[in-house]
Amino acid sequence: MASTAASRAVRRAWRRAAPKITSKTSPSAMLSLRNELDQIITGAPDAAFAVPESVRADAHPLRRKDGSSSNPYADRDDPKQPRNPGAVVRKIGTSRRVLVLDPSLTPEEIDGLAYRVRTLASSDNINSVVVANPMEGAECHGDMSENSTCLPSFLGEGETNSASLNRTGGPYGRKPMNEVKAIMHERFGEGLSVPYVSRGYDARKIYEDGMHRDPLRLERELMMPLMSLSEAVKGSYDESLMSSFSKVPSIALPHGLVTDAGYALLTGSYVLATHSTAFRMVNPLRGLALDPVGLSYFLPRVGYEFNQPCKNHSWAVACILALTGYEANAEDMVATGLATHYVGSPHALNILERTLADLDSYQYQGLYAPPKKLHGRENEKLYDRNDEFRNVQVAELVQTLSEYDAAGRGEYGSTAEEMLDDETGLYLKDADPTVVAPEERNQVYAEHVSELVNWAATFEEAFGEPSVEGILERLREIAAEKSNFEGRAGYEEDVLVAEQAAKFAKDMERRSPLALRATHELLVRGADRDETMETCLRREGAVQTRLFGREDFGRWAESGAEVGLVEVECGTSLTSTIRRREDVFSGWSHGSVREVSDGEVEEILYVPEDVGARRS
């Protein structure tokens, strides 16, 4: 009966569409028509088409920075040409790739991406969902101005003359000369020309649209989609949305900076960190707290999933990230479990996609033939003998591509301790050490150091204070001891600790006192062992909705200030390279955290019983 109804729906859809199709139908019109058919057949929400499917004809032309369209059939002077989509989905064999083209998604795109990811993850016909920013922008500060196809890097190989490609950009973006990059690296250090992967949404745009003045609209159009996206990527089952359970893993490869709500894209099965992957929380610099993506649940529990040493300092790690805005690099993220694997080069994505495209889909992964169904018992649920083999190929592929993972295993799935010789502790077991290259030995035996975990262990007592005011007082006391150690031999580490304490205190004082206290309280309540991700999401959404309506956020939005990030625009020469640091707002409604009353915090933290129940 269901198949007959679906067939009738398809026939009705085609009857409606046929008169609209002509030989002169434009690609954008064909895309609109296809979306209409998909919606009739599948019942997908309108928001799903805010994240289109990238097709070879490029029916949604990417617009260049000068406003012109990359589509040769588009009218270059047409003001109605839409903005580039914030994200697109592309089919790559038996895998699906989500290309994050813009670090800020619109609320509709967030909702649409949540629907797309949830639907794909529950499909039998694919093996994975890969979420990544375009590697074409890996060395060009995310400049996609010459990309007209939305193709993954490896699919564009050989399509353009390599000499002109390096000169003008093409699908790989505009790249600075190697000599320029070398000088910039020497002057400014790491992290140059790194794309901004995702911050979730544009907070100032929310203010300009007036959404902050309508709590119900803000909850419905922004908070709920963020919760839905975080759960969809993680693989949660949401009965209110009538979705089936997730079957295939989500693999994120963020090459660049992820902040605040952008973490929703990193809640999946695998997070592969490159040498330039970073995570930072800057919302308190806007007068806001934690976005509803589950950070108050994840941060107090870092290290526990993979039994890492940092679990002994998980609370300090959470406070450093959430209260000071500390930027965790790739090593920090893997050491705390925020990333599951370290792959080094961003171009590992090429190998990953190429291999995933050829792997079996979920339904064909296994060793045994599917059990036979008897007549009259077609709907009977049978035991899946291949269940233990599902997704194993994908897991082994990810492990093979990685240098090491959060559990301390290398590319062959063994920890360094398991691979060392019992007697000498130096060489691989059952292997001739003379045939192991020195660089491979370093990779196997090197101790991966996380500055974040080291600082968390150092300042564990300070961040263990029960209040934000107490934390600041302890940090100031430690910073004041610098004068006692400065200039004395053997006390260099004490000086470094004092300087770091002063930096932590200064970074906290720059943030909104109200947002800082709300963030701290969210972590305190989220750390309770009875909390779940769902309860933390509900609380984060309720708190953020109220802070959007508070004076601090309005002052920041009207000031024009940003959040202090450093931006480097790489030109083709050193003289055309610009290094900027964003301004930071300071005119908060409270002069210090001491002026924030407990009543204000409790009012913000109140969660109505029906919050979350309205998700539909």
C-alpha positions as CSV (number, residue, x, y, z in Angstrom):
1,M,0.0,0.0,0.0
2,A,2.8,2.4,0.9
3,S,4.6,1.8,-2.3
4,T,1.4,2.3,-4.3
5,A,0.8,5.7,-2.6
6,A,4.4,6.7,-3.2
7,S,4.1,5.8,-6.9
8,R,0.9,7.9,-7.2
9,A,2.7,10.8,-5.5
10,V,5.6,10.6,-8.1
11,R,3.1,10.5,-11.0
12,R,1.3,13.5,-9.6
13,A,4.6,15.4,-9.2
14,W,5.7,14.7,-12.7
15,R,2.3,15.7,-14.2
16,R,2.7,19.1,-12.4
17,A,6.3,19.5,-13.5
18,A,6.1,18.4,-17.2
19,P,4.5,21.6,-18.6
20,K,7.3,23.7,-17.0
21,I,10.2,21.8,-18.7
22,T,11.5,23.2,-22.0
23,S,14.8,23.0,-23.8
24,K,15.5,26.6,-22.6
25,T,14.9,25.9,-18.9
26,S,17.8,27.4,-17.0
27,P,19.8,25.3,-14.5
28,S,18.5,27.3,-11.6
29,A,14.9,26.7,-12.7
30,M,15.6,23.0,-13.1
31,L,17.0,23.0,-9.6
32,S,13.9,24.7,-8.2
33,L,11.7,22.2,-10.1
34,R,13.7,19.3,-8.7
35,N,13.3,20.6,-5.2
36,E,9.6,20.9,-5.7
37,L,9.4,17.2,-6.8
38,D,11.6,16.1,-3.9
39,Q,9.3,17.9,-1.5
40,I,6.2,16.3,-2.9
41,I,7.6,12.8,-2.8
42,T,9.5,12.9,0.5
43,G,7.6,15.5,2.5
44,A,10.9,17.3,3.3
45,P,10.6,20.7,5.0
46,D,11.3,23.9,3.0
47,A,14.4,24.5,5.0
48,A,16.0,21.3,3.5
49,F,16.5,23.1,0.2
50,A,18.4,25.9,1.8
51,V,21.3,23.4,1.7
52,P,21.2,22.3,-1.9
53,E,22.7,19.3,-3.6
54,S,25.8,20.3,-5.6
55,V,25.4,19.1,-9.2
56,R,27.9,19.1,-12.0
57,A,26.0,21.8,-13.9
58,D,26.3,24.0,-10.8
59,A,22.6,25.0,-10.8
60,H,23.3,27.2,-7.8
61,P,26.1,29.3,-9.2
62,L,28.8,30.3,-6.7
63,R,29.1,34.1,-6.7
64,R,32.6,35.7,-6.8
65,K,33.7,38.4,-4.5
66,D,33.0,41.1,-7.1
67,G,29.3,40.0,-7.2
68,S,29.6,38.2,-10.6
69,S,28.3,34.7,-11.0
70,S,30.4,31.7,-11.9
71,N,27.6,30.3,-14.0
72,P,28.2,31.2,-17.7
73,Y,24.5,31.2,-18.4
74,A,23.7,33.6,-15.5
75,D,23.1,37.3,-16.1
76,R,26.0,39.1,-14.4
77,D,23.9,42.2,-13.8
78,D,21.0,40.4,-12.3
79,P,20.6,41.6,-8.7
80,K,18.2,38.8,-7.9
81,Q,21.0,36.2,-8.1
82,P,21.0,34.5,-4.7
83,R,23.9,34.5,-2.3
84,N,26.1,31.5,-2.2
85,P,24.7,28.7,0.0
86,G,26.4,28.3,3.3
87,A,26.7,24.6,2.8
88,V,26.0,22.1,0.0
89,V,25.8,18.3,-0.2
90,R,27.5,16.4,-2.9
91,K,27.3,12.7,-3.8
92,I,30.7,11.0,-3.9
93,G,30.2,7.3,-4.8
94,T,28.7,5.6,-1.8
95,S,29.6,8.5,0.5
96,R,28.1,12.0,0.9
97,R,30.1,15.2,1.4
98,V,28.9,18.3,3.1
99,L,30.9,21.2,1.9
100,V,30.8,24.1,4.5
101,L,31.3,27.1,2.2
102,D,30.5,29.9,4.7
103,P,31.5,29.9,8.4
104,S,28.1,31.6,9.2
105,L,25.0,29.7,8.2
106,T,21.5,31.3,8.2
107,P,19.0,29.9,10.7
108,E,17.2,28.3,7.7
109,E,20.4,26.7,6.5
110,I,21.1,25.3,10.0
111,D,17.7,23.7,10.1
112,G,18.1,22.4,6.5
113,L,21.5,21.0,7.2
114,A,20.2,19.2,10.3
115,Y,17.5,17.6,8.2
116,R,19.9,16.6,5.5
117,V,22.5,15.1,7.9
118,R,19.8,13.2,9.8
119,T,18.3,11.8,6.7
120,L,21.6,10.8,5.2
121,A,22.9,9.2,8.4
122,S,19.8,6.9,8.5
123,S,20.2,5.7,4.9
124,D,21.2,2.1,4.0
125,N,22.6,3.2,0.7
126,I,25.7,5.1,1.8
127,N,28.6,4.4,4.1
128,S,29.4,7.7,5.6
129,V,28.7,11.5,5.8
130,V,31.8,13.7,5.5
131,V,31.6,17.2,6.8
132,A,34.5,19.5,5.9
133,N,35.3,23.0,4.6
134,P,36.7,23.0,1.0
135,M,40.4,22.0,1.0
136,E,40.7,24.2,-2.1
137,G,41.0,27.0,0.4
138,A,43.6,25.3,2.6
139,E,46.4,27.6,1.5
140,C,44.5,30.6,0.3
141,H,42.6,31.8,3.3
142,G,39.4,30.2,2.1
143,D,39.4,32.2,-1.1
144,M,36.9,30.3,-3.2
145,S,36.4,33.2,-5.7
146,E,37.5,31.0,-8.7
147,N,35.7,27.8,-7.6
148,S,32.7,27.3,-9.9
149,T,32.0,23.7,-9.4
150,C,31.8,22.8,-5.7
151,L,33.8,19.7,-6.5
152,P,36.0,18.0,-3.9
153,S,39.7,18.5,-4.6
154,F,40.4,15.0,-6.0
155,L,37.5,15.2,-8.5
156,G,38.9,18.4,-10.0
157,E,42.4,17.0,-10.6
158,G,43.4,17.2,-14.3
159,E,40.5,19.3,-15.3
160,T,42.6,22.6,-15.6
161,N,46.1,23.3,-16.8
162,S,48.3,23.0,-13.7
163,A,50.5,26.0,-14.6
164,S,47.5,28.4,-15.0
165,L,45.9,26.8,-11.9
166,N,48.8,27.7,-9.7
167,R,48.9,31.2,-11.2
168,T,45.3,32.2,-11.2
169,G,43.6,29.9,-8.7
170,G,40.9,27.9,-10.3
171,P,39.1,25.3,-8.3
172,Y,42.0,25.2,-5.9
173,G,41.7,28.9,-5.0
174,R,44.3,31.7,-5.1
175,K,47.6,30.7,-3.5
176,P,50.4,33.0,-2.3
177,M,53.9,32.3,-3.5
178,N,55.9,29.9,-1.4
179,E,58.6,32.6,-0.7
180,V,55.9,34.9,0.7
181,K,54.5,32.1,2.9
182,A,57.9,31.3,4.3
183,I,58.6,34.9,5.3
184,M,55.1,35.2,6.8
185,H,55.7,32.0,8.8
186,E,59.0,33.3,10.1
187,R,57.4,36.7,11.2
188,F,54.1,35.6,12.5
189,G,54.3,31.9,13.3
190,E,51.7,29.2,12.8
191,G,48.0,29.6,11.9
192,L,48.4,31.8,8.8
193,S,46.0,31.7,5.9
194,V,43.8,29.3,7.8
195,P,40.1,29.3,6.9
196,Y,37.4,30.1,9.4
197,V,35.6,26.7,9.3
198,S,32.4,27.5,11.2
199,R,31.0,29.7,13.9
200,G,27.5,28.4,13.4
201,Y,25.7,31.7,12.7
202,D,26.3,35.4,12.5
203,A,25.3,36.9,15.9
204,R,25.2,40.5,14.6
205,K,22.9,39.4,11.7
206,I,20.5,38.0,14.3
207,Y,20.5,41.5,15.9
208,E,20.0,43.3,12.7
209,D,17.0,41.1,11.8
210,G,15.4,41.9,15.2
211,M,15.2,38.2,16.1
212,H,16.7,38.9,19.5
213,R,13.6,40.9,20.5
214,D,11.3,37.9,20.0
215,P,12.2,35.0,22.3
216,L,9.7,32.6,20.8
217,R,10.9,33.3,17.3
218,L,14.5,33.1,18.4
219,E,13.9,29.7,20.1
220,R,12.0,28.4,17.1
221,E,14.2,29.6,14.3
222,L,17.7,29.5,15.8
223,M,17.9,27.6,19.1
224,M,15.9,24.5,18.0
225,P,17.7,24.2,14.7
226,L,21.1,24.3,16.5
227,M,20.0,21.6,18.9
228,S,18.7,19.5,16.0
229,L,21.9,19.9,14.1
230,S,24.1,18.9,17.0
231,E,21.9,15.8,17.6
232,A,21.8,14.9,14.0
233,V,25.6,15.0,13.6
234,K,26.0,13.1,16.8
235,G,23.5,10.5,15.7
236,S,20.7,11.0,18.3
237,Y,17.3,9.5,17.8
238,D,14.7,12.3,18.0
239,E,11.1,10.8,18.2
240,S,9.5,14.3,17.9
241,L,11.0,14.6,14.5
242,M,10.0,11.0,13.5
243,S,13.5,10.2,12.4
244,S,15.0,6.7,12.3
245,F,18.2,5.9,14.1
246,S,21.6,6.8,12.6
247,K,23.3,3.9,10.7
248,V,26.4,5.5,9.1
249,P,29.1,7.5,10.9
250,S,29.6,11.3,10.5
251,I,33.3,12.2,9.8
252,A,34.3,15.8,10.3
253,L,37.6,17.2,9.0
254,P,37.8,20.9,10.0
255,H,40.9,22.5,8.5
256,G,40.9,25.8,10.4
257,L,39.2,27.5,13.3
258,V,35.9,26.4,14.8
259,T,34.1,28.6,17.4
260,D,31.1,28.3,19.6
261,A,28.0,27.0,17.7
262,G,30.3,25.6,15.0
263,Y,31.1,22.8,17.4
264,A,27.7,21.3,16.3
265,L,29.6,19.9,13.3
266,L,32.1,18.1,15.5
267,T,29.8,16.0,17.6
268,G,29.9,13.0,15.3
269,S,31.7,9.7,15.3
270,Y,35.0,10.9,14.0
271,V,36.7,14.3,14.1
272,L,40.0,14.4,12.1
273,A,42.2,17.3,13.1
274,T,44.8,18.7,10.7
275,H,47.8,20.7,11.7
276,S,45.7,23.9,11.5
277,T,42.6,22.7,13.3
278,A,41.6,24.9,16.3
279,F,38.7,25.4,18.6
280,R,37.9,28.5,20.6
281,M,34.9,29.9,22.5
282,V,34.3,33.6,22.1
283,N,30.6,34.1,22.8
284,P,31.2,35.8,26.2
285,L,32.9,38.6,24.2
286,R,29.5,39.2,22.6
287,G,27.6,39.1,25.9
288,L,26.5,35.5,25.2
289,A,27.1,32.2,26.8
290,L,27.1,28.6,25.4
291,D,25.1,27.9,22.2
292,P,22.8,24.9,22.4
293,V,25.2,22.4,20.9
294,G,26.0,20.4,24.0
295,L,29.3,22.0,25.2
296,S,28.1,22.1,28.9
297,Y,27.7,18.4,28.6
298,F,30.9,17.5,26.6
299,L,33.5,19.9,28.2
300,P,33.2,18.7,31.9
301,R,33.6,15.1,30.6
302,V,36.7,15.5,28.3
303,G,39.0,12.6,28.5
304,Y,36.5,10.0,29.8
305,E,35.4,8.6,26.5
306,F,39.0,7.5,25.6
307,N,40.3,7.1,29.1
308,Q,42.9,9.9,28.6
309,P,45.1,11.4,31.3
310,C,43.3,14.7,30.9
311,K,40.2,13.2,32.6
312,N,41.9,13.9,35.9
313,H,41.8,17.6,35.1
314,S,38.6,17.7,33.0
315,W,37.0,20.5,35.1
316,A,40.0,22.8,34.7
317,V,40.1,22.1,30.9
318,A,36.4,23.0,30.7
319,C,36.9,26.3,32.6
320,I,39.9,27.3,30.6
321,L,38.1,26.8,27.3
322,A,34.8,28.3,28.3
323,L,35.9,31.2,30.6
324,T,39.2,32.4,29.1
325,G,38.7,31.8,25.4
326,Y,41.8,29.7,25.2
327,E,42.4,28.5,21.6
328,A,42.9,24.8,21.6
329,N,45.1,23.6,18.8
330,A,45.0,20.2,17.1
331,E,47.2,18.5,19.7
332,D,45.0,19.9,22.5
333,M,41.8,18.7,20.8
334,V,43.1,15.2,20.4
335,A,44.5,15.1,23.9
336,T,41.1,16.0,25.3
337,G,38.9,13.9,23.0
338,L,37.4,17.0,21.2
339,A,39.0,15.5,18.1
340,T,39.2,11.7,17.7
341,H,42.2,11.5,15.3
342,Y,45.1,13.6,14.1
343,V,45.8,13.3,10.3
344,G,48.3,16.1,9.9
345,S,47.9,17.2,6.3
346,P,44.4,18.5,5.2
347,H,44.9,16.7,1.9
348,A,44.2,13.4,3.7
349,L,40.7,14.4,2.8
350,N,41.4,13.5,-0.8
351,I,42.4,10.0,0.1
352,L,39.5,9.6,2.5
353,E,36.9,10.7,-0.1
354,R,38.4,8.7,-2.9
355,T,38.4,5.5,-0.7
356,L,35.0,6.1,0.8
357,A,33.5,6.4,-2.7
358,D,34.4,2.8,-3.4
359,L,33.5,1.2,-0.1
360,D,30.3,-0.8,0.3
361,S,27.2,0.9,1.4
362,Y,25.8,0.1,4.9
363,Q,23.4,-2.5,3.6
364,Y,26.1,-4.5,1.8
365,Q,28.6,-4.5,4.6
366,G,28.9,-8.0,6.0
367,L,30.0,-11.6,5.5
368,Y,26.7,-13.4,5.8
369,A,23.8,-13.5,3.4
370,P,20.7,-11.7,4.7
371,P,18.2,-14.1,6.4
372,K,15.3,-15.2,4.3
373,K,11.8,-13.9,5.0
374,L,8.9,-16.3,5.1
375,H,5.5,-15.6,3.5
376,G,3.2,-13.9,5.9
377,R,6.1,-12.8,8.1
378,E,7.6,-10.1,5.9
379,N,7.4,-7.5,8.6
380,E,9.0,-9.6,11.3
381,K,12.2,-8.1,12.6
382,L,15.1,-10.6,12.2
383,Y,18.4,-10.6,13.9
384,D,21.1,-9.0,11.7
385,R,24.0,-11.4,11.6
386,N,26.2,-8.7,9.9
387,D,25.6,-6.1,12.6
388,E,29.1,-6.6,14.0
389,F,30.7,-5.9,10.6
390,R,28.8,-2.7,9.9
391,N,31.0,0.5,9.6
392,V,34.2,-1.5,10.4
393,Q,35.7,-0.7,7.0
394,V,35.1,3.0,7.6
395,A,36.7,2.9,11.1
396,E,39.8,1.1,9.8
397,L,40.1,3.6,7.0
398,V,40.0,6.5,9.4
399,Q,42.6,4.8,11.6
400,T,44.9,4.1,8.7
401,L,44.9,7.7,7.5
402,S,45.6,9.0,11.0
403,E,49.0,9.5,12.6
404,Y,47.5,8.8,16.1
405,D,44.1,9.0,17.8
406,A,42.7,10.2,21.1
407,A,43.2,6.7,22.6
408,G,46.9,6.9,21.9
409,R,46.8,4.4,19.0
410,G,48.9,4.8,15.9
411,E,47.9,4.2,12.3
412,Y,48.0,0.4,12.8
413,G,45.6,0.5,15.7
414,S,48.2,-0.1,18.4
415,T,49.4,2.2,21.2
416,A,53.0,3.1,21.5
417,E,53.3,1.0,24.7
418,E,52.1,-2.1,22.9
419,M,54.6,-1.6,20.1
420,L,57.7,-1.0,22.2
421,D,60.2,-3.8,22.9
422,D,59.7,-5.1,26.5
423,E,63.4,-5.2,27.3
424,T,64.8,-2.0,25.7
425,G,61.6,0.1,25.4
426,L,62.9,1.6,22.2
427,Y,62.1,-0.5,19.1
428,L,59.1,-2.1,17.6
429,K,58.3,-5.6,18.7
430,D,59.1,-8.4,16.2
431,A,60.6,-5.8,13.8
432,D,64.1,-5.1,12.7
433,P,64.9,-1.5,13.9
434,T,67.3,-0.9,11.1
435,V,64.4,-0.9,8.6
436,V,62.4,1.7,10.5
437,A,63.0,5.2,9.2
438,P,64.0,7.8,11.9
439,E,61.0,9.9,11.1
440,E,58.7,6.9,11.6
441,R,60.3,6.2,15.0
442,N,59.7,9.7,16.1
443,Q,56.1,9.4,15.0
444,V,55.6,6.2,17.0
445,Y,57.6,7.1,20.1
446,A,57.2,10.9,20.3
447,E,55.3,12.1,23.3
448,H,52.4,14.3,22.2
449,V,52.3,17.4,24.4
450,S,49.2,19.4,25.0
451,E,49.7,22.8,26.5
452,L,46.0,23.0,27.4
453,V,46.2,19.9,29.5
454,N,49.4,21.1,31.1
455,W,47.9,24.4,32.1
456,A,44.8,22.6,33.3
457,A,46.9,20.5,35.6
458,T,48.9,23.5,36.8
459,F,45.8,25.7,37.6
460,E,43.5,22.9,38.7
461,E,43.1,24.3,42.2
462,A,42.5,27.9,40.9
463,F,39.7,26.8,38.5
464,G,38.3,24.5,41.2
465,E,37.1,27.6,43.1
466,P,33.2,27.5,43.4
467,S,32.7,30.9,41.9
468,V,34.0,33.0,39.0
469,E,35.0,35.7,41.4
470,G,37.0,33.1,43.4
471,I,38.7,31.9,40.3
472,L,39.8,35.4,39.3
473,E,41.1,36.1,42.8
474,R,43.3,32.9,42.8
475,L,44.6,33.7,39.3
476,R,45.5,37.3,40.5
477,E,47.3,35.9,43.5
478,I,49.4,33.5,41.4
479,A,50.2,36.4,38.9
480,A,51.3,38.6,41.7
481,E,54.0,36.1,42.6
482,K,55.9,36.9,39.4
483,S,58.0,39.6,41.2
484,N,59.2,37.0,43.7
485,F,60.7,34.7,41.0
486,E,61.7,37.1,38.2
487,G,65.4,37.2,37.5
488,R,66.2,34.3,39.9
489,A,68.0,31.3,38.4
490,G,66.0,28.1,38.5
491,Y,62.6,29.8,38.8
492,E,61.9,30.3,35.1
493,E,58.9,28.0,35.2
494,D,57.4,29.9,38.1
495,V,57.6,33.1,36.1
496,L,55.9,31.4,33.1
497,V,53.1,30.2,35.4
498,A,52.6,33.7,36.9
499,E,52.5,35.2,33.4
500,Q,49.9,32.6,32.2
501,A,47.8,33.3,35.3
502,A,47.8,37.0,34.5
503,K,46.8,36.3,30.9
504,F,43.9,34.0,32.0
505,A,42.7,36.7,34.4
506,K,43.0,39.5,31.8
507,D,41.1,37.4,29.2
508,M,38.3,36.7,31.7
509,E,38.0,40.4,32.7
510,R,37.5,41.4,29.0
511,R,34.3,39.3,28.8
512,S,30.8,40.2,29.8
513,P,30.6,39.5,33.6
514,L,27.0,38.4,33.2
515,A,27.8,36.0,30.4
516,L,30.8,34.7,32.2
517,R,28.8,33.8,35.3
518,A,26.1,32.2,33.2
519,T,28.7,30.2,31.3
520,H,30.3,29.0,34.6
521,E,26.9,28.0,36.0
522,L,26.1,26.1,32.8
523,L,29.3,24.1,33.3
524,V,28.5,23.4,36.9
525,R,25.0,22.1,36.2
526,G,26.1,20.2,33.1
527,A,28.8,18.4,35.1
528,D,26.3,16.6,37.3
529,R,26.3,12.9,36.6
530,D,22.5,12.8,36.2
531,E,22.6,15.3,33.3
532,T,22.1,14.1,29.7
533,M,22.9,15.8,26.5
534,E,19.2,16.6,26.0
535,T,18.9,18.4,29.3
536,C,22.1,20.4,28.7
537,L,20.8,21.4,25.2
538,R,17.5,22.6,26.7
539,R,19.3,24.6,29.4
540,E,21.8,26.1,27.0
541,G,19.1,27.2,24.6
542,A,17.0,28.8,27.4
543,V,20.0,30.7,28.7
544,Q,21.2,31.9,25.3
545,T,17.7,33.1,24.4
546,R,17.6,35.3,27.5
547,L,21.1,36.6,26.9
548,F,20.2,37.7,23.4
549,G,17.6,39.9,24.9
550,R,19.9,41.4,27.5
551,E,21.6,44.8,27.4
552,D,25.2,43.4,27.0
553,F,24.5,41.7,23.7
554,G,22.7,44.8,22.3
555,R,25.6,47.1,23.3
556,W,28.1,44.7,21.6
557,A,26.0,44.5,18.4
558,E,25.7,48.2,18.1
559,S,29.3,48.9,18.9
560,G,30.6,47.3,15.6
561,A,33.4,45.5,17.6
562,E,34.2,41.9,17.0
563,V,35.9,39.3,19.3
564,G,39.6,39.9,18.9
565,L,40.5,37.3,16.3
566,V,43.6,37.8,14.2
567,E,43.0,37.9,10.4
568,V,45.8,37.5,7.8
569,E,44.9,38.3,4.2
570,C,47.5,36.6,2.0
571,G,48.3,38.5,-1.2
572,T,50.6,37.4,-3.9
573,S,53.4,39.5,-2.5
574,L,54.6,40.4,1.0
575,T,53.5,44.0,0.6
576,S,49.9,43.0,-0.2
577,T,49.7,40.8,2.9
578,I,47.7,42.4,5.7
579,R,47.6,41.3,9.4
580,R,44.7,42.7,11.4
581,R,43.4,42.1,15.0
582,E,39.7,42.7,15.6
583,D,38.5,45.1,18.2
584,V,37.1,43.9,21.5
585,F,34.1,45.5,23.2
586,S,34.4,46.6,26.8
587,G,31.3,48.7,27.7
588,W,29.4,45.9,29.6
589,S,26.5,46.7,31.9
590,H,28.4,45.3,34.9
591,G,31.8,46.5,35.8
592,S,32.9,43.1,37.2
593,V,31.6,39.7,38.1
594,R,31.2,41.0,41.7
595,E,28.4,43.3,40.5
596,V,26.4,40.4,39.0
597,S,23.8,39.3,41.6
598,D,22.9,35.6,42.2
599,G,19.3,36.5,41.4
600,E,20.2,37.7,37.9
601,V,22.1,34.4,37.3
602,E,19.2,32.3,38.6
603,E,16.7,34.2,36.5
604,I,18.8,33.5,33.3
605,L,19.3,29.8,34.2
606,Y,15.7,29.0,34.8
607,V,14.5,26.4,32.3
608,P,10.7,26.1,31.8
609,E,9.4,22.5,31.6
610,D,8.0,22.9,28.1
611,V,11.3,24.0,26.6
612,G,12.4,21.2,24.3
613,A,8.9,19.7,24.3
614,R,8.0,22.3,21.6
615,R,10.4,20.8,19.1
616,S,8.4,19.7,16.2
